[in-house]
Every structure is written in structure tokens, then in C-alpha cells.
Amino acid sequence: MSASAHAAPFILAQASAAFAADPYPTYAHLRAHDPVCRQPDGSLFLTRYDDVRAVITDAERFSSDKRVDFLPKFGHTPLYEHHTTSLVFNDPPYHTRVRRLLGPFFTVQAMRRMENSVATMVDDLLDSAADKRVIDIMSEFALAIPLNLVGDLLGVPRQEREPLRNWASLILGGLEPVRSADDLAAGNRAVTEFKAYLGELIAAKRRRGMPPADPDVLDALIRDHDSGDGLSIDEILHNCIFMLNAGHDTTTSLITNGVDLLLRFPDQKARLVADPALLRTAIEEMLRFESPLQIGNRKALVDCEVGGTRIAAGTFLHVCIASADHDEAQFPAAETFDIGRNPNRHLAFGHGIHFCAGNAVARMEASLAFGRLLARFPDFERAGPTIRPPRWRFRVIDELKVDLRP
């Protein structure tokens, strides 16, 4: 991108659809020339790896609590209630309490118990795909894997999972830097409908009775609530919505973006087919190169300094994980997609107390998805363009058609 393209200051709230399609040249310019970029509202946009990592790691000086900052954007609405109650936008002690209650379901041991069912699911999806030959890798493969796994974790009946994807998209879409009144209205309806559905599901579970062994996450949260040692019903509802949204949306993006990368870099695809032992590092490189969560947020709790810039207490920070993960100072040849890259200290899952609790599950799902896809259809090719919506906070693909047997 030419220098003239950057004559005007970067303003996140005015970012274009072209930026959403390929933000990385803009990030490279900011890292080089304006790594702590002040926005018109006084917030700061951070793009260098060291600065982003320092901020997301330091929970004592930088808060994740959004009760003050989300109020002007959402007002007293269902979206505000949801995003200020869920795990990700809170600090200790609330964050610690919720994570402690959810943690046992996302351990490596728990993940290993899920592997067989996920492997069977992937094989079934590929069986169905083989009959069609040309499929949309997002809707007919990548989406189904995490959506059904998280649905199983929460005990959502399979025949009732169809609305979950749309609810999640509308609710997470509300976090984008630019949203219309119609977008926000749709997000608020989605929260209301999602809560109502989960309330009915909880009532059904109570009628059925709590299982004596191997409860799902929602069973366990209800049991803890009833014992007086758990979350309130509203906290249960919002954190289950968060689990469903985060658990399937970002993993869907990981798998879909990963397929797109293999199509964009056929030499790396051929390398992975020839050497499946590279699968682990390949997935880490997919996470680095196209982080599903592109931009996070924090707020300074005290006067401090970041990247040589003095920051006043109360300043809102946009922490650009996508830019940090393309920083040449941390990743040599950062714009090269290298499936054997090691070390690879990317920030796609965050860092510190907000490090993604479901990271082991997401990695397991991606490993099974790519391992089985490439073993069965090593020669798959693109059958249509990569279609992305105009979203900045999340790196999303709406449609990517592939021909499995070209």
C-alpha cells in the first residue's frame, strides 16, 4: 500500500469494507509509524506485539470490565446486559469465580474424552461432503463441528440447534466498531430469544432431574446454583450464551480461514499433505496468520506508559491481536505463511488470566478437521471466491466453496 494511502490518520470507527477484507497493510503501516494510534474519542489503538502482549497480560493495570464503556454504545439493553455479564468482559473476583466453575469442562483430560465423538462427527461430515463433491466449507463442514460439540457440552438437543448460529452471529456482531441501529436491534432480539430458549431448556432439565454422573455444563451450573455455591440464573444464561458463541464462532473461523490459507498457499498445502506431522505447527500458524479474534479491548486503571506513550487512567485501549501476530519484531518473515514455524508465540488465544479456556478443545477440533480432510481429499481446490462480511473485530468467512475431487 502506498504512503499516500495513509495520508489520513487511521480511524477504526471509519474503517472501510476494503480494510475488513485485508487489514494487514494498514496494521504494518501503524506498527512502523503510529503504533499507539490515538482515535478521535481519545481511545488508543495498539498494534505492536510487545505492547499488545503487555496490556492483555497485566490484569492489575488494565481492566476487561466493560460496564462503563459499553453503556454509551448499547444503552440499557439486552446486548449490554449480556456483554457485561459474560466471562470475557469481567475482572476478578467475578471472572475468577465463573472460570473456576467452567474450568473442569475445558481441561486437556476433558478434551481427550471428546475426541472420539468429534472424530466420528468429522468423518460423517466428510461422508456427506463426498457425495456432493462441491461444498461450502464454512456451512457444511467448519460450522457443524464446534456448533455440535458445544451443543453437546450444554445439552442442547440436536434438533434444536439450528437457531444458535444466527443468534451468535447477531450477538457477536454487536461488538464490531461500527454497527447500524438495525444491527443493534437484531442483536438485542437475539439475546432475548437466546435467553428465552435457555430458560426453557433449564426448565426441561429440572423436570428431567439432574444426572447422577457425567452432567453437561448446564446441568452442573444448575446444580451449583441450587446448592447456593454457583451463579445466579441470569449469570448462567449469559455465560452459556457466551460459551456457545465463543466456542463455535471462533473455531468455525479457525477452520474456514485455515482452508482458505491452504488454498492461497498451495506449496504449504502440498507440504502438509506430504508430512502430516506438521499438523500441530500448521494450526498454530493458521491461528497466527488469520487470528479469529482480531481486536480486543482493555481500559487503563492507572496512569501508566505503553510503547513510550503516557496513558491516563480511564483510557480505553483497542489491542490489535491481528497486528501483533504479524509483527516482524516477533515473527521473522511475518507475512510468510509457514506451516513449520517454530517458535510461534502468537496471541490468538490471548494471554494472562483471559487466556482462552477452550483453547485445547479448539486445537483438538482443528486437528481432527484438517487431519481427516487432507487425508481423504488431499487435492481439494477452490470452487468459488472467499466471501467475507464487513467485520473488523472478528476474522470471518461467510462462504468458501471447495471442490473436493477436482
N, C-alpha and C positions, 0 to 999 in steps of 0.2 A: 504494500500500500504506500502511495507516495506521501511525502511530507505535507503536501498541500491538503491531503485528505484529513489531516489532523490540525488544520489551522484553527478550527473552532475547538474550545475545550470540550472534553468528554462529559456528557450529562446522561447518567443512567436512565433517568425518567424520560428522556427523549430518544432513547436508542431505537434504531430502525429495524425493519424486518431483515435487512441485509446483515446487520450486526448479529441478530439472532441466528442466522444461517451460518455465519463464520465470524465469531468474535475474536479469534486468536490474533490477527494482525493488530487490532486495537489494543489488546492486552500487551502485546510486545512493545508497542509504542509507549504505553503508560509505564511499563516497567522501566524503560530506558529514560523517559523524560518527565514523568509525573507519577511516581509510584504511590504517593499518598495524595490522591486527587480529590480536591475539595469540591463538593457539589453545591448547587445554589441554596439548598436548605441547610447548609452547614455540616452535613454528614461528610464522611471521608470514604473514598473507595481505595482499598489496599490491593496491590497486585503482585508484590514480590513475595517469594516463598518464605524467607526468614520472618518478614513482618506478619504474614498471614498465620504461620505456624505459632509464632509467639503469642498472638492475640487469642487464638482458639484454644491454646493450652493453658492460659492464665485465667482461671475462673475467679480468682480473687480480685483482679483488677478490671476484668471485662465480663459483663453480665450477658446472659442469654434471655433474661426475663423481658418480655415484650409488652407487659401490661400498660405501660405509659406510651410506648412508641407505636403500638398498633391501634390505639384508640382514635387518632385523627384519621387513619386510613379506613377503619372498619366501623367506627361508632359502636354503640352497644348493640351488637348484632350476634347472630349465631356464629358467624365466622370469627368474630372477636372472642367469644366465649370458648370456641374450640381451640384456636391457636394460642390462647393464653393459659389453657388448662393442660394441654398435651405435654408430654415429657420433654420434647426437644426445646421448647421455648421457656424453660424454667431453670432456676438455680437451686442449689441445696438450701434448705433440707428437703423441699418438696421433690426435687429431681432425684435425690438420693433414695427417698422412700419409694418412689414409683419404680426406679431402676432395680431396687432390691426385690420388689415383688415380681417383676417381669424377668429378671436375670436368669432364673433356673431354666427357662424355656429356650434360652439362646446360647447355652454353653456348647462347647465342642462335643461333649457327650450327647446332649440332646440332638445336635445336628446329625451325629452319626446314626441315631435312631431313625431319622427321617430319610436317610439316603436311599434305602430300598424303595420306598414308596415314590420318591421323586424320580428315581431311575425308571421305574415302571411307567410313570406318567410321561416322561420324555419319550420312551420307546413307543408308547401308544400314540402320542402326537406325531411322531415320525412315521408310524404305520399309516396314519390317516393322510399325512402330507404326501407320502409316496404315491398314493392313489390319484392325487391331484396334479402332481409334478410341479406346477407353479403355485406358490403360496405367498401370502403376505406374512413375512417372518415375524412381524410385530403381533398382529392379532391372532394368527393361527399357530404360534409357537411360543414366542418370548413372553407374551402376556399370560398365557394359560398356566405356565409353570409356577411363578410366585403367587399368582392370584389364588390358585387352588391350594398351595402349601399354606399360605396364611389363613385361607378359609378353613383348612383343616385344623390349624392351631387354635382358632377361635370357635370351632364347632359350628360354622355356618353351613347349613345343608347345601349340597352341591346344586340342587335345583333352584336355589335362592341367590346364587352368586352373580347373576347377570348384571344387576344394577350397580354392583360395587365399583366397577371400573369407571363408570361415568361419574358417580359421586366423588371418587378420589380425584379424578381429573379436575372437576369443578372446584373442589375444596383446595387442592394444592395450587391450582391456577390463581386463586385469590392472593397468593403470596408474591406473584410477579410484580416487578416495579411499576408496571403500567397496566391497569385494569379499568375497563369501562364500567359504567353503572350497571349495565346489563350483566356483565361478567360477575360482578359482586352480588347482584341479586340471585343469579343462578347458583353461586357458591353458598349463599345463605340458605336457599331452598335445599341444597344438597345436604348441608349439616342437619337441618331439621328432619329431613326424610331419613337420613342415616341413623340419627339418634332414635327416631321412632321405630325403625326396624330393629335396632339392637335392643330397645326396650321390650319389644315383643319376643325377641329371641331369649332374653333373660327370663321373661315370664314363662316361656315354654320350658326352659331348663329347670326352673323352680318346680314346675308341675311334674316334670320327669324325675326330679331328685338328683342330687349330686352323686356322681360315680364314686365308688369307694376307692378306686385305683385309677391311675393314669388320667387325671382330669385334663381337659383342654385349658387354655389360658383363661377363657371367660369363666369356666367352672371354678377355677382356682381363685380368681378375683372375687367372684360372688361369695365363695366360702370364706375368704378372708374378711370381706365386708361384713358378713353375718356374724363373724366371731368378734367383731369390734376392733380388728387389728389391720384393717385394709383401707381401701379407698372409698370415697363416697360414690353413690350411684352415678352422679354426673362425671366424676373423675374416671370411673370405669368406662363410661360411654365414650368420653373424648379420647382416652388413651387407647381404647380398642379401635376407634376410627383412625387414630394416628398409626397404629400398628398395621392396619390394613392398607392405609395409604402409602406409608413409607416402605412397608415390606414388599408390596408388589410393584409400585410405581418405579422406584429406583432400580430394582433388579430387572424389570422389563427393559428399562433404558440401557442397563449394562449389556444385556444380551443383544438387543437390537443394534445399539451403537457398535458392539463388538463385531457383529456380522457385517455391518457397513464398513468398518475398518478393514476387515479381511478382503472385502471386495475392492476397496480403494487401494490396498497394498497387496496385490496378488503374490508378490515374492514372499511376503511374510505368511500368507495363507499356505503357499506351497511348502514353506519351511516347517510350518506347524503340522501339516499333513504328513510330511516325511519324518518328523520327530515329535511324536505326541508327548514325550517327556517335557517339552517346553510349555505344556498347557498352563501350568501354575504361573510361570512368569508372563505368559501371554495375557492371562486375565488381569494381572496386575498392571500390565502396560495398557490394556483397554481402559482400565479404571483411571489411569493417569492421563491418557491422551484425550479421552472424552468423559470427564467426570460427570456422572448423572446429576449430582448437585453441583451447580456451577458457582453460585454465590450464596454465602451465608451472612449472618449479621451478629454483631455484638454491640454493647454500649459501655463506654468507659465509666468506671465507678469512681475513679480518682484522677486528678491531674497527673499526666504521665507523658512519656515520649515513645513514639513508634516511628521507625525509619528515619530518625533525625528530626521529626516534626513534633512540636509540643501539642498535646491534646488535652483539652479541658474536660473535667468530669462532666458527664452527661452527653458527650459527643457520640453520635450514632455512627457505627462503622460497618461498611459493606466489605466483607472479607471474600476476595475472589479466589476461590479454590481452583477454578479452571486456569486462571492465570498463574497462580503459584505452581501448579503442576506442569507448566510449560516454561518455567524459569531456567534459563541456561546456567545460572549460577549454581543450581542444584542438580540439574539434569543435562549432562553434556549431550549435544545434538538433540535438544529437546523437541524439535519439530520433526524428528525422525521417529517413525513408529517401529520400534524394535522389540519383538516378542521375547527376546532373550535378555532384556535389560535387567541388570542386577549390579548394585543395589537399586531399589526403586522405592524411595520413601515418599510416595505420593500421599496426598491429603484427602483423597476421595471419600474416605470414611471418617474424616475429621481427626481430632487428636485430643487428648486430655479426657476430662470427665464426660464429655459428649461424644467420645469415640463410639461409632455406631454399634449398638448392642447386637444387631443382627448380621454383623459382617461375616461371621463364619458360615451362616446359613446362605447368604448371598453368594459367597465364593463357592460353596458346595453346589448350589443350583447352577451357577455359570459353568463350573467344571463338568457337570453331567451334561448340560445342554450342548456345549461346544465339543466335548469329547465324543458324544454319540452322534451329533450332527456330522462332524468331519469324518468319523469312521464309516458312516453309512453313505454320505453324499459328498465325497471329497472334491468333486468337480463342480459344485453348485456355482451358478453365475447370476449376475444381476438380470432381472427381468423388468425393471422399471426404476424410476428415479427415487432417490431418498427424499421423502416429503416430511419437512419439519414445520411445526406450528411456530408462530412468533412468540417464543418464550425465552426468557433470559436467565431466570433463576435455575431452571432445570433443563438438561440437555435431552430433548425428547424427539423421537421419530414417530410420526403418525402412520406412515406406511412405507414399507420396503419390500417389493416383490422380488422373489428369487426363483430361478429355475433349478430345481434340484437335480435334474438329469438332462443337462444341455446336450 
